[in-house]
Amino acid sequence: MTESLTAFELLLQIDQRCRLLAADLPSQPTRQDSWSGIGFRLGAHWYVAPMGEVGEVLHEPRYTQLPGVKPWVKGVANLRGRLLPIMDVGDFLSGDEPGHEPSALRRQRRVLVVEYKDVFAGLMVDEVFGLQHFAQDSLEPVPPNELSGPIAAFVKGRFRRDQDWQVFSPFALAQSQGFMNVAL
């Protein structure tokens, strides 16, 4: 005489039979850890900012110029009710040295919005290339003799492809005393 099974016991039996008869799923190759960031250009140099350090990317907004500030401070824009200072990163990094020519095509310029501690700023760059992905283990240090000038303090390594993508840290820039000193 067969005993009657409860609904739960019947479901357990069906589950066990299905698992025994199920074909194995194809194995997936082990996923390599990837590093993602926002790719951008300043002059002839290519950079990538870590994803967690850029809040959003904007077309160059209308801004109001401010008196008594350094030339690389372009002005202040209204971003959804918040005042967003617009800083030209290329001009800031070139300092008094000529050499950074902003993109002739204004429509290519973008603003990377950075919010770090008390700093809320828009970093104007010449062009943005969207999200870039790299193998985490391909990050390499940049030899000190290859970087000169103020940019060296903000570059945290590089990835190599057709061109070098230097890892630029907006958070490091936001902590820089020179960047915070905007008054003439």
C-alpha positions as CSV (number, residue, x, y, z in Angstrom):
1,M,0.0,0.0,0.0
2,T,1.4,3.4,-1.0
3,E,1.1,6.1,1.5
4,S,-0.2,9.4,0.3
5,L,2.3,12.3,0.1
6,T,1.6,15.8,1.3
7,A,1.8,18.5,-1.3
8,F,5.1,19.7,0.1
9,E,6.7,16.2,-0.1
10,L,5.4,15.8,-3.6
11,L,7.1,19.1,-4.6
12,L,10.4,18.0,-3.0
13,Q,10.3,14.7,-5.0
14,I,9.7,16.7,-8.2
15,D,12.5,19.1,-7.4
16,Q,14.9,16.2,-6.8
17,R,14.0,14.5,-10.1
18,C,14.4,17.7,-12.0
19,R,17.8,18.3,-10.5
20,L,18.9,14.8,-11.4
21,L,17.8,15.0,-15.0
22,A,18.7,18.6,-15.6
23,A,21.5,19.2,-18.1
24,D,24.5,21.1,-16.7
25,L,24.6,24.7,-17.7
26,P,27.5,25.7,-19.8
27,S,30.3,27.1,-17.6
28,Q,31.1,30.7,-17.9
29,P,34.6,31.9,-18.1
30,T,35.8,33.5,-15.0
31,R,35.0,37.2,-15.2
32,Q,38.0,39.4,-14.9
33,D,37.6,42.3,-12.5
34,S,37.1,45.4,-14.5
35,W,37.7,49.0,-13.8
36,S,35.3,51.6,-15.2
37,G,35.6,55.4,-15.6
38,I,34.6,58.4,-17.6
39,G,37.0,59.0,-20.5
40,F,37.8,62.6,-21.5
41,R,40.4,64.7,-23.3
42,L,42.3,67.8,-22.3
43,G,44.3,69.1,-25.2
44,A,46.1,66.1,-26.8
45,H,46.0,64.0,-23.6
46,W,43.5,61.3,-22.8
47,Y,42.3,60.8,-19.2
48,V,39.8,58.6,-17.4
49,A,38.2,59.6,-14.1
50,P,37.0,56.8,-11.7
51,M,33.2,56.3,-11.9
52,G,32.7,57.0,-8.3
53,E,34.3,60.4,-8.6
54,V,32.0,61.9,-11.3
55,G,28.4,62.6,-10.4
56,E,27.2,63.4,-13.9
57,V,28.4,64.7,-17.3
58,L,26.8,67.9,-18.7
59,H,26.9,69.8,-21.9
60,E,28.6,73.1,-21.2
61,P,25.9,75.1,-19.4
62,R,25.3,78.8,-19.5
63,Y,27.2,80.4,-16.8
64,T,27.6,83.9,-15.3
65,Q,31.1,85.2,-15.1
66,L,32.4,86.2,-11.8
67,P,34.6,89.2,-11.0
68,G,37.8,88.9,-9.0
69,V,38.5,85.2,-9.8
70,K,41.3,83.5,-11.6
71,P,40.9,83.1,-15.4
72,W,40.4,79.3,-15.2
73,V,37.2,79.9,-13.1
74,K,34.7,80.4,-16.0
75,G,31.8,81.3,-13.8
76,V,28.8,79.9,-12.0
77,A,25.8,78.0,-13.4
78,N,22.5,77.0,-12.0
79,L,22.2,73.2,-11.8
80,R,18.7,72.3,-10.6
81,G,18.7,75.1,-8.1
82,R,22.3,74.7,-6.9
83,L,25.1,77.0,-7.8
84,L,27.7,75.1,-9.8
85,P,31.1,76.8,-10.2
86,I,32.5,76.0,-13.6
87,M,36.3,75.5,-13.7
88,D,38.3,75.0,-16.9
89,V,40.6,72.1,-15.9
90,G,43.0,72.6,-18.9
91,D,43.5,76.3,-18.0
92,F,44.0,75.4,-14.3
93,L,46.6,72.8,-15.1
94,S,48.5,74.9,-17.6
95,G,48.8,77.7,-15.0
96,D,50.7,80.6,-16.5
97,E,52.2,78.4,-19.3
98,P,50.5,78.7,-22.7
99,G,49.8,75.4,-24.3
100,H,46.3,74.4,-23.4
101,E,44.1,75.2,-26.3
102,P,40.4,74.5,-25.5
103,S,38.4,72.6,-28.0
104,A,37.6,74.9,-30.9
105,L,34.2,73.1,-31.1
106,R,32.2,74.4,-28.1
107,R,29.7,71.7,-28.7
108,Q,32.3,69.0,-27.8
109,R,33.2,70.5,-24.4
110,R,31.6,68.9,-21.4
111,V,31.4,69.5,-17.7
112,L,32.2,66.7,-15.2
113,V,30.2,67.4,-12.0
114,V,32.2,66.5,-8.9
115,E,30.9,66.5,-5.3
116,Y,33.4,65.7,-2.7
117,K,33.0,66.7,1.0
118,D,32.2,70.5,0.8
119,V,33.3,70.9,-2.8
120,F,30.7,71.0,-5.5
121,A,32.2,72.0,-8.9
122,G,31.9,71.5,-12.6
123,L,35.2,70.6,-14.3
124,M,35.2,71.7,-18.0
125,V,37.0,69.3,-20.3
126,D,37.5,69.4,-24.1
127,E,35.6,66.3,-24.9
128,V,34.1,63.2,-23.2
129,F,34.4,59.7,-24.6
130,G,31.8,58.1,-22.3
131,L,32.2,55.1,-20.1
132,Q,35.6,53.2,-20.5
133,H,36.3,49.8,-19.2
134,F,39.7,48.3,-18.4
135,A,40.9,45.1,-16.9
136,Q,41.7,46.0,-13.2
137,D,45.1,44.2,-13.4
138,S,46.2,46.3,-16.4
139,L,46.4,49.5,-14.2
140,E,50.1,50.5,-14.1
141,P,51.9,53.3,-12.4
142,V,53.1,56.3,-14.4
143,P,56.9,56.8,-14.0
144,P,57.5,60.2,-12.3
145,N,59.8,61.3,-15.1
146,E,56.8,61.0,-17.6
147,L,54.6,63.5,-15.8
148,S,55.5,67.1,-15.2
149,G,53.7,70.1,-13.9
150,P,50.6,70.3,-11.8
151,I,48.9,67.3,-13.4
152,A,51.3,64.9,-11.7
153,A,49.5,65.4,-8.4
154,F,46.2,64.2,-9.8
155,V,47.2,61.3,-12.0
156,K,46.9,57.9,-10.2
157,G,48.2,55.5,-12.9
158,R,47.4,54.7,-16.5
159,F,45.8,52.1,-18.7
160,R,47.3,51.4,-22.1
161,R,45.4,50.9,-25.4
162,D,45.8,52.7,-28.7
163,Q,46.8,55.7,-26.5
164,D,47.5,56.0,-22.8
165,W,44.5,56.7,-20.6
166,Q,45.9,58.4,-17.5
167,V,43.7,57.9,-14.4
168,F,42.8,61.4,-13.3
169,S,41.3,61.9,-9.8
170,P,38.7,64.7,-9.5
171,F,38.7,64.0,-5.7
172,A,42.4,64.7,-5.5
173,L,41.8,67.9,-7.5
174,A,39.1,69.0,-5.1
175,Q,41.5,68.6,-2.2
176,S,44.1,70.7,-3.8
177,Q,44.9,74.0,-2.2
178,G,45.6,75.6,-5.5
179,F,42.3,74.5,-6.9
180,M,40.4,75.9,-3.9
181,N,42.3,79.2,-4.1
182,V,40.1,80.9,-6.8
183,A,40.4,84.6,-5.9
184,L,42.8,86.9,-7.6
